[in-house]
């Protein structure tokens, strides 16, 4: 088989090539892509922890009669979709931390340690729901028809104790380290309360009229949806300064906020024609607020609703509302970091060769369409122990010509077409390896797909592994 004719092009050529891609304020193809596409229904059980995304799939598809339930995980660095666990439990309210997954199914709380392959069933006579997890600490709500409780379980020690009891309804617990934020409902108002699990000290963050819900916490930042002035609005409370206020006020609903570091995401309906009518939801988009830069931007918008966003680190995930499958999307937000397109071959040297084996069936494919002279962007993070990375771009139109350009974290750049693997099969298959078995440099790799010769629009799919 002939050697790939991958050409190391200069950064100047690369910038000229990429410069024809029009900018957009939403869902930039540079950083947003589909990671879970199937006929199976996924609903809102999505969780994100750094470079891992997890979700629940119900059965083989709508009206299939198959109601099996499985948790899947997508790893950003590896580009793989893997089965985590498949068992009969209903799997609602999924949360993850590292290799630990927790969910409820109406009968109890389930904790699965993927590293040890161990499933723990935490059951009591009371109703159990709304689990959250950080590290080895799991917290959930129990209701025994007389009072509500917050219960804590330590996955390492096996310790189990009630940390809060209340005659009023408790809900929406979220955990970060030894801090738990939750809602306690009163006769005419909801309190947002912070509990320190180490000192057992409770702090009321807000006590006022109307309802509030959907709390989240990371470090010193707490967010929730607050209905004090009409439709739910996202509020931020800074635990260091004690300052609280709306993040991006509007007259329309804002739902399902989440926070990670200086970043806040939520579901927003201000641009929807039905988003504020009688406080109804519909046609929402996903928005991001960067506290460090004081910037708000639309992450994803479109004809159909974007729902249930989650954020961890630089990764945002959400569910698409196009159909009952509720496919899962991921967006990478690099903040103020910039890419080095210098064209210099920094770090370890590389070789580019044809991929000689089929793409594994377990790998996630990103599906899209492209037109002539259009460019779509993707990115991935390489781990420290990777020695090679393979890419496969495929399309079906025999009259179309697409190409793949790849940029390493150090700025090394390659441009490949269908002819480069000596097989005219409407595909580009390439593997980048470290010379003499060396490791690839860690960091962000950028991929650009270009419609070199296209009549109308052409569907394509892309994967890496």
C-alpha positions in Angstrom: 0.0 0.0 0.0 1.3 3.4 -0.9 2.4 5.9 1.7 0.1 8.8 2.5 1.1 11.9 0.6 0.3 14.1 3.6 2.0 17.5 3.1 3.1 19.6 6.0 1.8 23.0 5.0 2.7 26.3 6.4 0.7 28.3 8.9 0.2 31.1 6.3 -1.5 28.8 3.9 -3.6 27.3 6.7 -4.9 30.7 7.8 -5.8 31.7 4.2 -7.6 28.4 3.8 -9.5 28.7 7.1 -10.3 32.3 6.6 -13.1 31.7 4.1 -15.3 30.1 6.9 -18.0 32.6 7.8 -18.3 33.4 11.5 -21.4 32.8 13.6 -22.6 33.8 17.0 -24.0 30.4 17.8 -23.1 26.7 17.6 -19.8 27.4 15.9 -18.7 24.2 13.9 -15.2 24.8 15.3 -16.2 23.5 18.7 -19.7 21.9 18.7 -20.6 18.4 17.5 -23.0 15.6 17.9 -21.7 12.8 20.2 -24.8 10.6 20.7 -27.0 9.9 17.7 -29.3 6.9 17.8 -33.0 5.9 17.7 -33.0 5.2 21.4 -34.7 7.8 23.6 -32.4 9.7 25.9 -34.6 12.3 27.6 -32.8 14.6 30.1 -30.5 12.2 31.9 -27.2 13.8 30.8 -24.2 14.3 33.0 -20.7 15.8 32.4 -17.5 15.5 34.4 -14.4 17.1 32.7 -13.8 15.1 29.5 -16.4 12.5 30.1 -20.1 12.7 29.1 -22.7 10.2 30.3 -26.3 9.7 29.3 -29.1 7.1 29.5 -30.6 5.4 26.5 -34.0 3.8 26.7 -34.6 0.8 24.5 -34.0 0.4 20.7 -36.2 3.3 19.7 -39.6 4.9 19.9 -42.4 2.4 19.9 -39.9 -0.5 19.6 -41.3 -2.4 22.6 -37.7 -2.6 23.9 -37.5 -0.8 27.2 -34.0 -1.8 28.3 -32.0 1.0 29.9 -28.3 1.5 29.6 -25.7 4.2 30.6 -23.2 5.2 27.9 -20.1 7.3 28.2 -18.3 9.4 25.7 -14.6 10.3 26.3 -13.5 13.5 24.6 -9.8 12.5 24.4 -10.5 9.1 23.0 -13.5 10.0 20.8 -15.2 6.7 21.9 -18.7 5.8 22.9 -18.6 3.0 25.5 -21.3 1.1 27.4 -21.0 1.7 31.1 -23.8 -0.5 32.5 -27.0 -2.2 31.2 -29.4 -3.3 33.9 -33.2 -3.1 34.5 -33.2 -0.1 36.8 -35.1 2.9 35.4 -32.1 5.3 35.6 -33.5 8.8 36.2 -31.5 11.8 37.4 -28.0 10.6 36.4 -24.9 12.2 37.9 -21.2 11.3 37.6 -17.9 12.0 39.2 -14.8 10.3 37.8 -15.6 6.6 37.5 -18.7 6.7 39.8 -22.2 7.0 38.4 -25.3 7.5 40.5 -29.0 7.5 39.6 -32.5 6.9 41.0 -35.3 4.7 39.7 -38.1 5.3 42.2 -37.1 2.3 44.4 -33.8 3.6 45.6 -30.4 5.1 44.8 -28.0 3.2 42.6 -24.2 3.8 42.7 -22.0 2.2 40.1 -18.2 2.2 40.3 -17.0 1.6 36.8 -13.4 1.1 37.8 -14.3 -1.7 40.2 -17.3 -3.0 38.3 -19.4 -2.8 41.5 -23.1 -1.8 41.7 -24.4 -0.6 45.1 -28.1 -0.4 45.8 -28.9 2.2 48.5 -32.5 1.5 49.6 -34.8 2.6 52.4 -38.5 2.5 53.1 -38.8 6.2 52.2 -38.9 7.6 48.6 -35.5 8.4 47.3 -34.6 10.8 44.5 -32.4 13.7 43.2 -28.9 12.1 43.8 -25.8 14.1 43.3 -22.1 13.1 43.7 -18.7 14.6 44.0 -15.7 12.3 44.5 -16.8 9.6 46.9 -19.7 11.6 48.5 -23.3 11.0 47.4 -26.2 13.0 48.6 -29.9 12.5 47.8 -33.4 13.4 49.1 -35.7 11.1 51.0 -39.4 11.5 51.9 -41.1 9.1 54.4 -44.6 10.8 54.2 -43.9 12.7 57.4 -40.7 14.6 56.7 -38.0 15.2 54.1 -34.3 14.4 54.6 -31.0 14.9 52.9 -29.0 11.7 53.2 -25.2 11.3 52.6 -23.3 8.2 51.7 -19.5 7.8 51.5 -18.5 5.4 48.8 -15.1 4.7 50.3 -16.0 4.2 54.0 -19.5 3.0 53.5 -20.7 5.6 56.0 -24.3 6.7 55.8 -26.1 9.4 57.7 -29.0 12.0 57.5 -27.6 15.5 57.3 -30.8 17.6 57.1 -34.4 16.9 58.2 -37.3 19.2 57.5 -41.1 19.3 57.5 -40.9 21.4 54.3 -40.2 19.9 51.0 -36.5 19.5 50.1 -35.2 19.3 46.6 -32.5 20.0 43.9 -29.4 19.2 46.0 -26.1 19.8 44.3 -22.6 19.2 45.8 -19.1 20.6 45.4 -16.5 19.3 47.8 -18.0 19.4 51.3 -20.6 22.0 50.3 -24.2 21.1 49.4 -26.8 23.6 48.2 -30.5 22.7 48.2 -34.0 24.1 48.1 -36.3 24.1 51.1 -40.0 25.0 50.4 -42.1 27.0 52.8 -45.7 28.1 52.7 -45.2 31.0 50.2 -41.5 30.9 49.3 -38.5 28.7 48.6 -35.2 29.0 50.5 -31.9 28.4 48.9 -29.6 26.9 51.6 -25.9 26.0 51.8 -24.8 23.1 54.0 -21.2 22.5 55.0 -20.9 18.7 55.5 -17.7 19.1 57.6 -19.0 21.7 60.1 -22.8 20.9 59.5 -23.3 24.7 59.4 -26.3 25.9 57.3 -26.4 29.3 55.6 -29.6 30.7 54.0 -28.5 32.1 50.6 -31.9 33.6 49.8 -35.3 33.7 51.6 -37.9 35.6 49.6 -41.3 35.3 48.0 -42.0 33.0 45.0 -40.3 29.8 43.9 -36.7 28.9 43.0 -35.3 25.6 41.8 -32.6 23.8 39.8 -29.6 24.7 42.0 -26.0 24.0 41.0 -22.6 24.7 42.7 -19.0 24.6 41.9 -16.5 26.0 44.4 -17.6 29.5 45.5 -20.3 29.9 42.8 -23.9 28.9 43.3 -26.6 29.2 40.6 -30.3 28.5 40.5 -33.5 29.4 38.6 -35.4 32.1 40.4 -39.0 33.1 39.9 -39.2 36.2 42.1 -39.9 38.6 39.3 -41.9 36.5 36.8 -40.5 33.8 34.5 -37.5 31.9 36.0 -34.2 33.8 35.7 -30.7 32.4 36.4 -29.3 33.9 39.6 -25.6 33.7 40.7 -24.5 33.8 44.3 -20.8 34.4 45.1 -20.0 32.7 48.4 -16.8 34.7 48.8 -18.4 38.2 48.4 -21.9 37.3 49.4 -23.2 39.2 46.3 -26.2 37.7 44.4 -28.0 38.8 41.3 -29.4 37.8 37.8 -26.8 36.6 35.3 -28.5 37.8 32.1 -32.0 39.2 32.9 -34.8 38.9 30.3 -38.6 38.7 30.2 -38.5 35.0 29.1 -37.9 31.8 30.9 -34.3 30.7 31.8 -34.0 27.1 32.9 -31.6 24.4 34.1 -28.5 26.5 35.0 -25.2 24.8 35.6 -21.8 26.2 36.7 -18.2 25.1 36.4 -15.4 27.5 37.5 -16.1 30.9 35.9 -18.6 29.5 33.4 -22.4 29.4 33.7 -24.7 27.7 31.1 -28.5 27.6 30.9 -31.5 27.0 28.7 -32.8 30.4 27.4 -36.1 31.3 25.7 -35.8 35.0 24.9 -35.5 34.4 21.2 -38.4 32.0 21.0 -41.7 33.3 19.7 -43.4 31.3 22.5 -40.7 31.7 25.1 -42.5 34.4 27.1 -46.1 34.0 26.2 -48.0 33.0 29.4 -44.6 31.9 30.8 -44.4 29.0 28.4 -41.3 27.2 27.2 -40.5 26.3 23.6 -37.8 26.8 21.0 -35.0 27.5 23.5 -31.3 27.9 22.9 -28.2 27.3 25.1 -26.4 30.3 26.5 -23.0 30.7 28.2 -21.8 33.4 30.6 -18.0 33.8 31.2 -17.5 35.6 34.5 -13.8 36.1 33.8 -14.4 38.1 30.6 -18.0 39.3 31.5 -19.2 37.9 28.2 -22.5 36.2 27.3 -22.8 34.2 24.1 -25.2 31.8 22.4 -23.7 28.3 22.3 -26.5 26.6 20.3 -29.7 27.8 18.7 -32.0 26.6 16.0 -35.5 25.7 14.9 -35.8 23.0 17.6 -35.4 23.3 21.3 -32.0 22.9 22.9 -32.5 21.5 26.4 -30.9 20.4 29.7 -27.4 21.8 29.5 -24.5 20.7 31.7 -21.0 22.0 32.0 -17.7 20.7 33.4 -14.4 22.4 32.7 -14.4 23.6 29.1 -17.1 21.2 27.9 -20.8 21.9 27.6 -23.4 19.2 26.7 -27.1 19.4 26.0 -30.0 17.5 24.5 -31.5 18.3 21.1 -35.3 18.6 21.0 -35.7 17.7 17.4 -37.4 14.4 18.0 -38.0 11.7 20.7 -34.4 10.5 20.4 -33.0 13.7 22.1 -29.5 13.3 20.6 -26.7 14.6 22.8 -24.4 17.5 21.6 -21.0 18.7 23.0 -19.4 22.1 22.7 -15.8 22.9 23.6 -15.3 26.4 24.9 -11.6 27.3 25.2 -12.2 30.8 26.7 -9.4 33.2 25.9 -6.9 30.5 24.9 -5.7 30.8 21.3 -4.4 28.2 18.8 -0.8 28.2 17.6 -1.0 28.0 13.8 2.7 28.8 13.3 3.3 25.8 11.1 6.5 25.0 13.1 7.1 21.3 13.8 7.5 21.7 17.6 7.9 18.8 20.0 8.1 15.3 18.8 8.3 14.5 15.1 5.3 12.9 13.3 4.7 10.5 10.5 1.5 10.3 8.4 0.4 6.9 7.0 -2.7 5.3 5.6 -5.0 3.7 8.2 -4.8 0.0 7.3 -7.6 -1.4 9.4 -11.4 -0.6 9.6 -12.6 2.0 12.0 -13.9 0.4 15.3 -17.6 0.2 15.4 -17.7 1.6 18.9 -16.4 4.9 17.9 -18.7 7.9 17.8 -19.3 9.5 14.4 -20.1 13.2 13.9 -22.7 13.7 11.2 -23.1 16.9 9.3 -23.6 18.4 5.8 -21.3 20.7 3.9 -21.5 22.9 0.8 -18.9 24.2 -1.7 -16.1 26.2 -0.2 -17.6 25.8 3.3 -15.4 24.6 6.2 -16.5 22.9 9.4 -14.3 22.7 12.4 -13.8 20.1 15.2 -11.4 19.7 18.1 -10.2 17.0 20.5 -7.9 16.8 23.5 -5.0 14.3 23.3 -3.9 12.5 26.5 -0.3 12.3 27.7 0.1 8.6 26.9 -1.1 8.5 23.3 1.3 7.4 20.5 -1.0 7.7 17.5 -4.3 9.1 16.4 -6.4 8.0 13.4 -9.1 9.9 11.5 -11.7 8.8 9.0 -13.8 11.1 6.9 -16.5 9.6 4.6 -19.1 10.9 2.2 -21.4 9.2 -0.4 -21.7 11.6 -3.3 -19.3 10.3 -6.1 -19.3 13.8 -7.6 -18.1 15.6 -4.5 -14.6 16.1 -3.2 -13.9 16.8 0.5 -10.6 17.3 2.3 -9.4 17.1 5.8 -6.9 19.5 7.4 -5.3 18.6 10.8 -3.4 20.9 13.2 -1.4 19.5 16.1 -1.2 21.4 19.5 2.3 22.5 18.4 1.2 23.9 15.0 2.2 21.0 12.7 -0.3 20.9 9.9 -1.4 18.3 7.3 -3.8 18.5 4.4 -5.4 15.3 3.0 -7.7 14.4 0.2 -9.3 11.1 -1.1 -6.3 10.5 -3.4 -3.8 10.5 -0.6 -4.5 6.9 0.6 -4.4 5.6 -3.0 -8.0 4.5 -2.8 -10.8 6.4 -4.6 -13.6 5.4 -2.2 -15.0 8.8 -1.1 -13.1 8.7 2.2 -10.0 10.1 3.8 -8.3 7.7 6.3 -5.1 8.8 8.0 -3.1 7.9 11.1 -0.6 10.4 12.7 2.1 8.7 14.8 5.1 9.8 16.8 8.4 9.0 15.1 10.2 6.0 16.6 7.2 5.2 18.7 7.3 8.5 20.5 4.2 10.0 22.3 2.0 12.6 20.7 2.1 16.0 22.3 -0.9 16.5 24.6 -3.3 19.3 24.0 -5.9 20.5 21.5 -5.9 19.0 18.0 -8.0 20.9 15.4 -9.7 19.3 12.4 -11.2 21.2 9.5 -13.4 19.6 6.9 -13.6 21.5 3.6 -16.1 21.2 0.7 -13.6 21.5 -2.1 -16.0 20.4 -4.9 -19.7 20.1 -4.0 -23.0 20.4 -5.8 -25.5 21.7 -3.3 -24.9 20.1 0.0 -23.3 16.7 0.8 -23.8 14.7 4.0 -20.6 13.4 5.6 -19.4 11.7 8.8 -16.2 12.0 10.8 -14.6 10.0 13.6 -11.2 9.8 15.4 -9.7 7.2 17.7 
